Structures are given as C-alpha cells and as structure tokens.
Amino acid sequence: FPPGFAKHMAQISKNAVDVSTTVSQAMTAALSGKGGKFNCVGCDFSGQNLSGHSFRGQELSGADFSSSNLRNADFSNSVLVGADFSHADLRGANFANAKLSGCDFSYARIDGINFSGASLVGCSIDAHSLSPSQAASLLHGCRTGCDFSGADLSGQDLRNIDLSGVDLSNANLRGANLSGARLQGVDFSGAHLEGAHFDGTDIIGCDLSGVNLQNVDLSKARITGSKLTPTR
C-alpha cells in the first residue's frame, strides 16, 4: 500500500461515523417534537408513525418517508428536495410554502393535503386517485415537470395557469377551462379534451397525439410546434 494509506482509510472511517452520528442526532431531534432547527438531509423515516408531527421549516432534502403514517403532519416552509413519500399516508398533511423539487409521491394517500404556496417541480404524484377539485388544487401548486397522467380534471377552472412541462397524458379534461393558460411542452397524449376551452391560449411544443379535438374550443388559440395526430 502507498505511504499514508492506512491513515487515509482511518480518516474515511471516522468521517463516516461522524456523518452517521450527525444524522442520528438530527433524527432524534426531529422526532423529539421539541421544535428547534435541525438538518436532516438524507434521514430515513420510512415506515414510522409520524402522525401530527411537526417538521415545519426544516431541511429534509433526500429524506425517506416512504410507507410512513404522516396524517396531519406539518411540513410547511420546509425544504424537501428529492424526498421520498411513496406509499405514505399523507392525508391532511400541510406542505404550505414548502420546496418540493423532485419528490416522489407515487402511491401515496394525499387526500386533503395542503400545497398552498408550495413549489412543486418535477414531482411524481399519484393524481388519478384524487377528486377533480383536489387534483386541480394540487396542479395549481405545480411549477413545472410534474406528473399528472391519468388525473381527473373534468370541469375544472385552470385559467391562466402555468402548466409548462406537465404530463397530462390520458388525463380527463372534459369541460375544463384552460383559457389563457401557459401550455409549453405539455403532454396531452391520449387525454380527453371534449368540451374543453383553450380560448386565447398559446399551445407550444405540446403532444396532442391521439386526442379528439372535436367540440374543443380553440378560438383564438395559437398552436405552434405541437404534435397533432387526432383520433379518427
């Protein structure tokens, strides 16, 4: 071995222990319920009962909350970049003003969740299980790149909303009002748009393949660079 190799490996081992201790201490602080500020990047909370727990204003990027009970938990103003909430019970949870970039909400229960003022970027959401009004409310919090494939948004008011990069493939948008919405790079493939309104909307680089555009209000809409292969 080269000179200093043993000392180098010993330092790596010590650093790993220090990191493990720091994470353990952060998790203990997070679960104590005593409040205060803690850094819990990458902490593993999977499978735990954290119903009603407060994580308000905390740094929780990369944390694993998969399969946990998080009913009525408070994540308001928290940073949750890349957090995993898959299969978690999030009914009634509060994510107001939270930063939620790249989070995984697949197969999570999100009935009654509060995303007001939250920034959702590139999140995977099991939206097809939501009511139309719940899905619309959640969609308003999405900034870009969220997955709402298969969602039921029938009859919803989506005027002037920014849906850039959102996946709405196979979604039900019958009778929805998207007048004035920002629609750039949206995937509408296979979506149901019968009776939907796009009055005055810019539809740029969107995928409308397999979409029935009959009875769709496209008056004053501007369609550029979009893929159009309507159903017959």
The 8 nearest C-alpha neighbors of each residue, nearest first, counted from 0:
[[1, 4, 2, 5, 3, 7, 6, 8],
 [0, 2, 4, 3, 5, 7, 6, 8],
 [3, 1, 4, 0, 5, 6, 7, 8],
 [2, 4, 6, 5, 7, 1, 0, 8],
 [5, 3, 7, 6, 2, 1, 8, 0],
 [6, 4, 8, 7, 3, 9, 2, 0],
 [5, 7, 9, 3, 4, 8, 10, 11],
 [6, 8, 4, 10, 5, 9, 3, 11],
 [9, 7, 11, 5, 10, 6, 12, 4],
 [8, 10, 6, 12, 7, 11, 5, 13],
 [11, 9, 13, 7, 12, 8, 14, 6],
 [12, 10, 8, 14, 13, 9, 15, 7],
 [11, 13, 9, 15, 10, 14, 8, 16],
 [12, 14, 10, 16, 15, 11, 17, 9],
 [15, 13, 17, 11, 16, 12, 10, 18],
 [14, 16, 12, 18, 13, 17, 19, 11],
 [15, 17, 19, 13, 14, 18, 20, 12],
 [18, 16, 14, 20, 15, 19, 21, 13],
 [19, 17, 21, 15, 20, 16, 14, 22],
 [18, 20, 16, 22, 17, 21, 23, 15],
 [21, 19, 23, 17, 18, 22, 16, 24],
 [20, 22, 18, 24, 23, 19, 17, 25],
 [23, 21, 25, 19, 24, 20, 26, 18],
 [24, 22, 20, 26, 21, 25, 19, 27],
 [25, 23, 27, 21, 26, 22, 20, 28],
 [24, 26, 22, 28, 27, 23, 39, 37],
 [27, 25, 29, 23, 28, 24, 30, 22],
 [26, 28, 24, 30, 25, 29, 31, 23],
 [29, 27, 25, 31, 26, 30, 24, 37],
 [30, 28, 26, 27, 31, 25, 32, 37],
 [29, 31, 27, 32, 28, 26, 52, 49],
 [32, 30, 28, 33, 29, 27, 34, 26],
 [31, 33, 30, 34, 29, 53, 52, 28],
 [34, 32, 31, 35, 28, 29, 30, 53],
 [33, 35, 32, 36, 29, 31, 53, 28],
 [36, 34, 37, 33, 28, 29, 57, 32],
 [35, 37, 57, 34, 38, 56, 58, 28],
 [36, 38, 25, 39, 57, 35, 58, 28],
 [39, 37, 58, 40, 25, 57, 59, 36],
 [38, 40, 59, 42, 25, 58, 41, 37],
 [39, 41, 59, 60, 42, 61, 38, 62],
 [42, 40, 62, 61, 39, 60, 43, 63],
 [43, 41, 62, 39, 40, 63, 44, 22],
 [42, 44, 63, 45, 62, 41, 64, 26],
 [45, 43, 64, 63, 47, 42, 46, 62],
 [44, 46, 64, 65, 67, 63, 43, 47],
 [45, 47, 67, 66, 65, 44, 48, 64],
 [48, 46, 67, 45, 49, 44, 68, 66],
 [47, 49, 68, 50, 67, 69, 46, 70],
 [50, 48, 69, 52, 68, 47, 51, 67],
 [49, 51, 69, 70, 52, 68, 72, 48],
 [52, 50, 72, 71, 70, 49, 53, 69],
 [51, 53, 72, 49, 50, 73, 54, 32],
 [54, 52, 73, 55, 72, 51, 74, 32],
 [55, 53, 74, 73, 57, 56, 52, 77],
 [54, 56, 74, 75, 53, 57, 73, 77],
 [57, 55, 77, 76, 75, 54, 58, 74],
 [56, 58, 77, 55, 54, 59, 37, 36],
 [59, 57, 78, 38, 39, 60, 77, 40],
 [60, 58, 40, 79, 39, 62, 78, 57],
 [61, 59, 79, 80, 40, 62, 82, 81],
 [60, 62, 82, 41, 81, 40, 80, 59],
 [63, 61, 41, 42, 82, 59, 60, 43],
 [62, 64, 43, 83, 44, 45, 65, 82],
 [65, 63, 45, 44, 84, 83, 67, 62],
 [64, 66, 84, 45, 85, 87, 67, 63],
 [65, 67, 87, 86, 46, 45, 85, 64],
 [68, 66, 46, 47, 87, 45, 65, 64],
 [67, 69, 48, 88, 49, 50, 70, 87],
 [70, 68, 50, 89, 49, 72, 88, 67],
 [69, 71, 50, 89, 90, 72, 92, 91],
 [70, 72, 92, 91, 51, 50, 69, 90],
 [73, 71, 51, 92, 52, 69, 70, 50],
 [72, 74, 53, 93, 54, 75, 55, 92],
 [75, 73, 55, 94, 54, 77, 93, 76],
 [74, 76, 94, 95, 55, 97, 77, 73],
 [77, 75, 97, 56, 96, 55, 95, 74],
 [78, 76, 56, 57, 97, 75, 74, 55],
 [77, 79, 98, 58, 59, 97, 60, 80],
 [80, 78, 60, 59, 99, 82, 98, 77],
 [81, 79, 60, 100, 99, 82, 101, 78],
 [80, 82, 102, 101, 61, 60, 100, 79],
 [83, 81, 61, 62, 102, 79, 80, 60],
 [82, 84, 63, 103, 64, 85, 65, 102],
 [85, 83, 65, 104, 64, 87, 103, 86],
 [84, 86, 65, 104, 105, 107, 87, 83],
 [85, 87, 107, 66, 106, 65, 84, 105],
 [88, 86, 66, 107, 67, 65, 84, 85],
 [87, 89, 108, 68, 69, 90, 107, 70],
 [90, 88, 70, 69, 109, 92, 108, 87],
 [89, 91, 70, 110, 109, 92, 111, 88],
 [90, 92, 71, 112, 111, 70, 89, 93],
 [93, 91, 71, 72, 112, 89, 90, 70],
 [92, 94, 73, 113, 74, 95, 75, 112],
 [95, 93, 75, 74, 114, 97, 113, 96],
 [94, 96, 75, 115, 114, 117, 97, 116],
 [97, 95, 117, 116, 76, 75, 94, 115],
 [98, 96, 76, 117, 77, 94, 75, 95],
 [99, 97, 78, 118, 79, 117, 100, 77],
 [100, 98, 119, 79, 80, 118, 102, 97],
 [99, 101, 120, 80, 119, 102, 121, 81],
 [102, 100, 122, 81, 121, 80, 120, 99],
 [103, 101, 81, 122, 82, 100, 83, 99],
 [102, 104, 83, 123, 84, 105, 85, 122],
 [105, 103, 124, 85, 84, 107, 123, 106],
 [104, 106, 85, 125, 124, 107, 103, 123],
 [107, 105, 86, 125, 85, 104, 108, 87],
 [108, 106, 86, 87, 85, 104, 105, 88],
 [109, 107, 88, 89, 110, 90, 87, 106],
 [108, 110, 90, 89, 112, 107, 111, 88],
 [109, 111, 90, 112, 108, 91, 129, 89],
 [112, 110, 91, 90, 109, 113, 92, 133],
 [111, 113, 91, 92, 109, 110, 90, 93],
 [114, 112, 93, 94, 115, 95, 92, 111],
 [115, 113, 95, 94, 117, 116, 140, 137],
 [116, 114, 95, 117, 113, 96, 140, 94],
 [115, 117, 96, 95, 114, 140, 118, 97],
 [118, 116, 96, 97, 114, 95, 115, 140],
 [117, 119, 98, 99, 142, 140, 141, 97],
 [120, 118, 141, 99, 142, 100, 140, 122],
 [121, 119, 100, 143, 142, 122, 144, 101],
 [120, 122, 144, 145, 101, 100, 143, 119],
 [121, 123, 101, 102, 145, 120, 103, 124],
 [122, 124, 103, 146, 104, 105, 145, 102],
 [125, 123, 104, 105, 126, 146, 122, 147],
 [124, 126, 105, 106, 127, 128, 104, 107],
 [127, 125, 150, 124, 128, 129, 147, 134],
 [126, 128, 150, 149, 129, 125, 151, 148],
 [127, 129, 126, 125, 130, 150, 108, 151],
 [130, 128, 126, 127, 134, 133, 131, 110],
 [129, 131, 133, 132, 134, 151, 128, 152],
 [132, 130, 152, 151, 134, 133, 135, 153],
 [131, 133, 135, 134, 130, 136, 155, 152],
 [134, 132, 136, 130, 135, 131, 129, 137],
 [133, 135, 137, 131, 136, 132, 129, 138],
 [136, 134, 138, 132, 137, 133, 131, 152],
 [135, 137, 133, 139, 138, 134, 132, 140],
 [138, 136, 134, 140, 139, 135, 133, 114],
 [137, 139, 135, 141, 140, 136, 134, 147],
 [138, 140, 136, 137, 141, 135, 160, 157],
 [141, 139, 138, 137, 117, 118, 119, 114],
 [140, 142, 119, 138, 139, 143, 118, 120],
 [141, 143, 120, 119, 118, 140, 161, 144],
 [144, 142, 120, 164, 163, 145, 141, 165],
 [143, 145, 121, 164, 165, 120, 146, 163],
 [146, 144, 121, 122, 165, 143, 120, 123],
 [145, 147, 166, 123, 148, 124, 165, 122],
 [148, 146, 167, 166, 150, 126, 149, 145],
 [147, 149, 167, 168, 150, 166, 170, 146],
 [148, 150, 170, 169, 127, 147, 168, 151],
 [151, 149, 127, 170, 126, 147, 148, 152],
 [150, 152, 171, 131, 153, 170, 127, 149],
 [153, 151, 131, 172, 171, 155, 150, 135],
 [152, 154, 172, 173, 175, 155, 171, 151],
 [153, 155, 175, 174, 173, 152, 156, 172],
 [156, 154, 175, 153, 152, 157, 176, 135],
 [155, 157, 176, 158, 175, 154, 177, 135],
 [158, 156, 177, 176, 160, 155, 159, 175],
 [157, 159, 177, 178, 180, 160, 156, 179],
 [160, 158, 180, 179, 178, 157, 181, 161],
 [159, 161, 180, 158, 157, 181, 162, 139],
 [162, 160, 181, 163, 180, 159, 182, 142],
 [163, 161, 182, 165, 181, 160, 164, 143],
 [164, 162, 183, 182, 143, 165, 161, 184],
 [163, 165, 144, 184, 185, 143, 162, 183],
 [166, 164, 144, 145, 185, 162, 163, 143],
 [165, 167, 146, 186, 147, 148, 168, 185],
 [168, 166, 148, 187, 147, 170, 186, 165],
 [167, 169, 187, 188, 148, 170, 190, 186],
 [168, 170, 190, 189, 149, 148, 188, 167],
 [171, 169, 149, 190, 150, 167, 168, 148],
 [170, 172, 151, 191, 152, 153, 173, 190],
 [173, 171, 153, 152, 192, 175, 191, 170],
 [172, 174, 153, 192, 193, 195, 175, 194],
 [173, 175, 195, 194, 154, 153, 172, 193],
 [176, 174, 154, 155, 195, 172, 153, 173],
 [175, 177, 196, 156, 157, 178, 195, 158],
 [178, 176, 158, 157, 197, 180, 196, 179],
 [179, 177, 197, 198, 158, 180, 200, 176],
 [178, 180, 200, 159, 199, 158, 177, 181],
 [181, 179, 159, 160, 177, 158, 178, 200],
 [182, 180, 161, 162, 160, 183, 201, 163],
 [183, 181, 202, 163, 162, 185, 180, 203],
 [182, 184, 163, 203, 185, 204, 202, 205],
 [183, 185, 205, 164, 204, 163, 203, 186],
 [186, 184, 205, 164, 165, 183, 163, 182],
 [185, 187, 206, 166, 167, 168, 188, 205],
 [188, 186, 168, 207, 167, 190, 206, 185],
 [189, 187, 168, 208, 207, 190, 186, 206],
 [188, 190, 169, 209, 210, 168, 187, 208],
 [191, 189, 169, 170, 187, 168, 188, 210],
 [192, 190, 171, 172, 173, 193, 170, 210],
 [193, 191, 173, 172, 195, 190, 194, 215],
 [192, 194, 173, 195, 215, 214, 191, 174],
 [193, 195, 174, 215, 214, 173, 192, 196],
 [194, 196, 174, 175, 215, 192, 173, 193],
 [197, 195, 216, 176, 177, 198, 178, 215],
 [198, 196, 178, 177, 217, 200, 216, 220],
 [197, 199, 178, 218, 220, 217, 200, 219],
 [200, 198, 220, 219, 179, 178, 197, 218],
 [199, 201, 179, 220, 197, 198, 178, 180],
 [202, 200, 221, 220, 203, 222, 182, 181],
 [203, 201, 222, 182, 221, 183, 200, 223],
 [202, 204, 183, 223, 205, 224, 222, 225],
 [203, 205, 225, 224, 184, 183, 223, 202],
 [206, 204, 184, 225, 185, 203, 186, 183],
 [205, 207, 226, 186, 187, 188, 208, 225],
 [208, 206, 188, 187, 227, 226, 210, 205],
 [209, 207, 228, 188, 227, 210, 206, 229],
 [208, 210, 229, 189, 230, 228, 188, 207],
 [211, 209, 229, 189, 208, 207, 230, 190],
 [212, 210, 230, 229, 213, 209, 192, 193],
 [213, 211, 215, 210, 214, 229, 192, 193],
 [212, 214, 215, 211, 193, 194, 192, 216],
 [213, 215, 194, 193, 212, 216, 195, 192],
 [216, 214, 194, 195, 212, 213, 193, 217],
 [217, 215, 196, 218, 197, 195, 198, 214],
 [218, 216, 220, 197, 198, 215, 219, 196],
 [217, 219, 198, 220, 216, 199, 197, 196],
 [218, 220, 199, 198, 217, 221, 200, 197],
 [219, 221, 199, 200, 217, 218, 198, 201],
 [222, 220, 201, 202, 200, 223, 219, 199],
 [221, 223, 202, 203, 201, 220, 225, 224],
 [224, 222, 203, 225, 202, 204, 221, 201],
 [225, 223, 204, 203, 226, 222, 205, 202],
 [226, 224, 204, 205, 223, 206, 203, 227],
 [225, 227, 206, 207, 208, 205, 228, 224],
 [228, 226, 207, 208, 229, 225, 206, 209],
 [227, 229, 208, 209, 226, 230, 207, 210],
 [230, 228, 210, 209, 211, 208, 227, 231],
 [231, 229, 209, 211, 210, 228, 208, 212],
 [230, 229, 211, 209, 228, 210, 212, 213]]
